[in-house]
Amino acid sequence: MNNEIRMAITGDSFITQRLPRDDESLLTIRDLLMRADVRFTNFETTVHNFDAYPSAASGGTWAASRPSILKDLRWLNFNLLACANNHSLDWSHNGLLQTIHYLSEEDWIFAGIGNNLSDAGQPRYLETKKGRVALISATATFENWHRAGEQRPDVIGRPGVNPLGHRAIHYVPDAWMHVLKQIDQQTDIDAKANLDLAEGFKSKKSDSFNVGGAEFRLGKPGTSTLMDNKDAERIGRSIREASRQADIVLVSVHSHEMKGMDKEQPAEFIRQFARFCIDQGAQAMIGHGPHVLRGIELYKGCPIFYSLGDFIFQNDTVERQPAEFYDIYHLDSGNTPADGFDARSDHGRKGLAANPKVYESVIATMTLRNGRVEEIQLTPINMGFDKPRSGKGRPYLASSSDGRRIIERIKKLSEPFGTKISIREGIGCVSIKENQLS
């Protein structure tokens, strides 16, 4: 491969409306992206003309966009999309299949969703004059029925996402465990599970106790999360395959899971999985999902972006929503999407719409030489938190004061991982060499 390759990496593109191509702010972002050979974003919506059946539940909003928005992402110069996320099946399997159809029709390189598990987990390859880049996309945030299904000789696979499962173990002292067992004995909270145990359909773990679908063990109070080893090993095989077929391997992971109640801190299993990906041969792991920035870790000289936040966030301008959306807010068929979005945010006073951190992020530009990341530049962006709904969610370069605050935040979030970030002319800078020497 060519000695040097540049990659522009962004977080979630929750794009639901067309972009004005004469907007000077967007043109500046477009030019910035174009300087890179690889331009990545997480595509957090479905694509159809609202002729797909909505699911009974969604990832929050029933994310949907007209096929024309793909032209705007192309205009912005993106050439690599991750598609596995908690919104992938907001409009059921038909919505997913339509999304795959429109992406394929416009010749996008995308990963993470497919007609079956093999298809969803397959590495996808971007050819550049400076080298071949592989992308593997997975999501840790999903309903169980979102999982793509294995293909069998006698049964077709199931369309869905490339899943990364996980489990939580809750540690409690002996007195609390005694209370949990009393609850289990005196209520029907786990009646079916206990019957399955009694009839031999399941085996009981000797070192844990399950109640209400949660696993408890004796120990110092706290919760530990672990990645699903079967899913991880399957994804690991894809990484190892890609590392033999491409010059650079990127792994994208969508995860809302957090440590405790702090959205800015990744869940323990995500840290476990990120390092696993690097060990398998990935040059970087790109995280997104919580709609806020998280820290950056350097592991074996490879960057782990625990969350790059949002890049486009048009969450409150989806054209249509199903009946279930209105039911949540006690509205009916006489109400409109705007009524629902107003009710959800209490007119901008709660939820994501009221959190300015959701509308502040960075574009990470990685410079790789001989297949290894040498430097990362973090360009701060804003998405118009104070703007009206019609203009909110589109990216533009942050002002000097806002930009410094954004970089200082990601700098502070990265400190627990031992990553040092300097600020030069308003840009965050991560030198792999300097970090390794410190």
N, C-alpha and C positions, 0 to 999 in steps of 0.2 A: 504494500500500500504506500501511497504518498506519505512523506514524512510528517505532514501536519494536516489536521482536519479540525474544523470548528463546528460545534453543536450548540444551537439555541434551544433551551429546554424551558417549557412553561408548565403551569399547573392545569387546573380544570378550565375547559372552554365549555361553559354552559350557555351556548349560543342559541337563541330562539327567534331573533329578528335579524333582518338584513343590516349590513354595515354601510354607512355613507362613505363612498370612496373618495369624496372630495374633502373629507375631514383631515385637516393638517396634522392633528394629533395622531390619528391612525396611520397616516402616511409616514410619520416619523417612526412609529413602531414597525411598520412594514419594512422600511429601509433597514432598521436594526436587525430584523430577522433575516433579511436577505443577505447580510454579510456572512451568515453561517452556511455551511454545506448541508447540515442536517437541521431541520426545524420541526420540533416535536411539541405536541399538545395532547392532553387527555380530552377526548371527545365525550362530554357528559350529557348526551341527549339521544333521543331516537329520531329517525328520519322517516316521515311518511306524510300523507295528506289527510290525516285524521280519519282514515278508513280502516284502522286497525282496532281490535277490541281492547279496551283498557283493562288492566289487571284490577283485581279487587282492592289491592293495596299498592302503594308506590314507595319510591325511595324518599319521599317527602313531597315533592311536586311530581305530577305525572309529566315528566320531561318529554317534549315533542317539538320538532321543528320541521318546517317545510324543506323539501330537498334543495331548494335554491340557496340555503345558507352554506351548503358545501362549496359553492362558487366563491363565497366571501372568505372562507378559510383558505381556499386555494389562492385567492387574491392576496391574502396576508403572507403568502409564501410558505405555509406549512406543507411538509411532504411526508410526515410520519405521524400516525394517529394511534393512541391506545384507546380501546373501546370497552374494556371490562370495568364495570362499575355498578353501583346499586340502582342505577336508573335504566340499565340495559333492557330490562323486561317490564318497564312501566306500562307498556302497551302489549303485554303478553308475547307469546311466541311469534305471532304474525307481525307485530311491530318490530321485533328483533330481525326477522327475516327480511322485512322491507328495508330496514337500515342496512343490512348486509348487501341487499340488492343495489341500493342507490350508491353506496360507497364503492362497490365493485364496478358499477356502470360508469362511474367517473374515474376509475382507475386509481383509487386511493390505495396506499399501502397502510394497512391497519391490522391490529392484532387484538386478541382477547375475547372475541365472540366468534361463533361459528355454528355450523349445522350439526356438529357433534363435538364430543370432548377433544378428540384428536385435532379437529379443525380449530377449535377455540384456543388450544394450547400450543399450536404450531408457531415456531418463529417465523416472522415475516421479514423480508430483506429489502433494504433500500440500496440501490446501486448509485454510487457517486464516483466521480473521476478520481477521488482521493481514497477510495476504499469502500468495502461492502459493510453495511451496518445492519445488525439484526435487532429486532424488537420482540420481546415476549411481554404480554400484558396479562395481569391477573387482578382479581379483586378479592379482598377479605371481607367486604361488606356486601352481603347478599342474602336473600331468602333461600332456603334449601332447594326449592323448586327451580331456582335460577341456574343451578348447576347444569352445564352441558352434560349429556349422557354418553356413555361408551357405546361404540358401534359393536354389534355382535354379528356372527355369520347369519343368524336367523331373525334378528330384529334391528331396525335402523336406530341410529343414535338420536339423541334429543338435542335440539338447538338450545344454546345457552351461553353462559360465561365460563371463562377459565377460573375456577375457584381456588382460593386459599383458605381452607377451614382452620379453625382454632378452637381451643377449649380453655375454660377458666377453672382454676382450682382455688377454692376459698379456704383459708386456714383459720381455725377457731380454737380457743382453749377448751378444755374438757367440759367445763360447766355449760358452755354454749352448745357443745355437741350433744350434751344430755337433753337440753331444751329442744333442739332440732329433732331428736329421736322421739321425744314426747309428742311433738306436733305431728310427726309422721304416723305415730301409732294411734293418735286420737282423732285424726281427720282423714279424709279421702284424698289428700293432696297428691299422693303417689300410689293410689289404689291399683291402677293398671300395671305400673312398673313392678309393684310388689307381687302382684298375681303372676306376672311373667317370670319373676324369680322363683316363686313357689312351684310353678309348673315346668321349670327347667328351660324356659326359652332364653333366659339370659343368665350369665354368671355374675356373682357378686364379687366386687373388688375387696380384698381383705384390708386394704389400708385406707379406704375412703367410704364415705356415706353420702348417698344421693337423696335429695329431697327437692321436690318441685322442679326437677330437671337440672338442678345445680349440684356440683360436686364439692363436698367438704372433707377436709382432713384436719387432724390435730396439728397444732403448731402456733407460732406467733401470729396474731391476727393480721390478715392481709390477703391480697389476691395475686395470684400468679397466672399468666396466660402463656400457652404453648401452641406453636404452630402444629397443624395436622401433618404428621410425618408422611402420610401417603400422598397428600396433595403436594407437599414440598418436594418429595423425591420425583414425582411426575414432572414438576416444573424444572427440577434440577436436570432431568434427562434432556429437556428441551434446551436448557442453557448449554449443556455439554455438547449437544448436537450443533447448536448455533456457533459455539466457539471454534468448531472445526470447519464451519462453512462460511464464516464471516470474519472480518478483521476486528470488529468491535461489536460487543453484545450489550444491549441496554435492557433492563428489566423494569417494567412499570407496575406499580402496585397501588391500587385504590383502597384506602382504609380510613373509615371514620373512627375506628376504635382508638381509645385514648387511655392514658394512665390515670386512674381515678376519674375525676370530673374536669380535668385540665385538657382542653382541646389542643393545646400547644405541645403536649407531650405524647409521643407515640406509645402504644401499648407494647408490653414486653415482647410479645410474640413477633411483632413487626421488626423489632431490633434483631431478634433471633433469625428471622427469615432473611433480612437484608444481608447480614453477614454470611449466611448460607449461600445466597446468590453470588456474592463475590468469590466465595470459596469454590463455587462450581465453574467460575470462569467469566462472570459478568464484569464489565469495566465500570458500571455505575448502576445504582438503583434509584429510580425516580418515584417518589411518593407524592400522593395528592389525596384529596377526599374530605378533610375536616373543614375546608374553606377558610383556613387560616394558615399562616406560615408555621413551620416547625424547624428545628435545628438541622444542621448538616454535620454528619460524622464522616471522618476519613478512616477507612479500614483497609489495611494493606495498600495504602496509597490510592484507593478507589473511593469516590464520593458516594455517600448515601444521603439523598435529599429526603428527609422524612415527610416533608410536605412543602410544595411550592405554592400552596394556596390557590387562588383563582387567577385566571388570565382574562376570561370573559365571564361575567356572571349576570345573566338576564333571567334570573329565577322568577321574577314577578311579571314577566311579559309573555308567558306561554299563551298561545292564541286560544286554546280551548282546554277545559278540564272535565273529567267525567263526574257523574252524580256523586260518587263516593267522596270526592274532594269537597263538595258543597255540604255533604252530610256531616263532615268533621266540624264545620263551623256553624251548624244548624241553619243552613241556607237551603233554598229549594230551587226548582226549575225556573223561577222568575228572576233569579239572580245571575250575575255575569262574572267572568273571571276577575274583573277589577274588584267586585264586591268580595270575592273570596280572598284575594290577596290582601285587601284592606283588613278583613276580619282576622286573617292569619297573623299579620304583623301589628294589629291594633293601630293601624294607620302609621306604620313606621316606628312604633315605640317598643317593639319586642322582636325577638328572633333574629335571624340572619340579617334582615333589613335594618336592624337597629345597631348592628355591630360594625363599627368603622374598620376593624381589622380584617373583615371579610373582603373589603374593597381596597386593600393594600397588599402588594405582593412584589415579586421580583421576576425578571427574566434571567435565568442562569445561562451564561455562555461558557462552555467548556472548550479549552484548547487541548487537543491530544497530539502527542508526537510519538511515532513508532508504536501506536496502539495504547499508550498510557496517558492518563489525564495529567497535565502539568500545571494548569492554572484554571481557575474559575472566576469569572466576573459576574457580579450580581447587580443588575440594573433595576433600580426601584421603579415600580409603576403604581399608578392610582387607577381606580375604576369609578370615581365620581360618587362617593358616599353621599355628598350633600346635593347631588343633582336630583331633579324630578325623575320619576320612574321611567319616563320615555327616553332619557339619556343616560340612565344609570347602568353600570356594568360593563361599559366599553373601556378598554385600556388606553392610557396615555402616560407619558413620562412624568414621574412625580416631580414636584418643585424641589428646590434644594433643601428647604427645611423639612418637608415631608419625607424626602428621600433619605436624609440623614437619620430621621427617626425610624424609618423602616429598616435600614441597614443596621442600626444600633439594636433593634429588636432581634433580628435574625442572628446578629453577633452574640447577643446575650443567650439566646436559645441554643446556640452551638457550643457555648463554653462547657457545659456538662459533658459533652462528647470529646472535649480536648481540642476542638477546632478553633484556630485563630483566624479572624477575619480583620483585615485592615480596610481603611476607607481612603480612596484616592480620587479626588475630583468628583465626589458624590457617588462613586461606584464601589461596591464591596468587592474585595479582592482576596482570593484564597490561593496561596501558593502551596502546592503539594510538597515541594522540596523544603520550604521554610517550616512547614508544619511538622515534617518528619525530623528535622534537625532540632526543633524546640522540645 
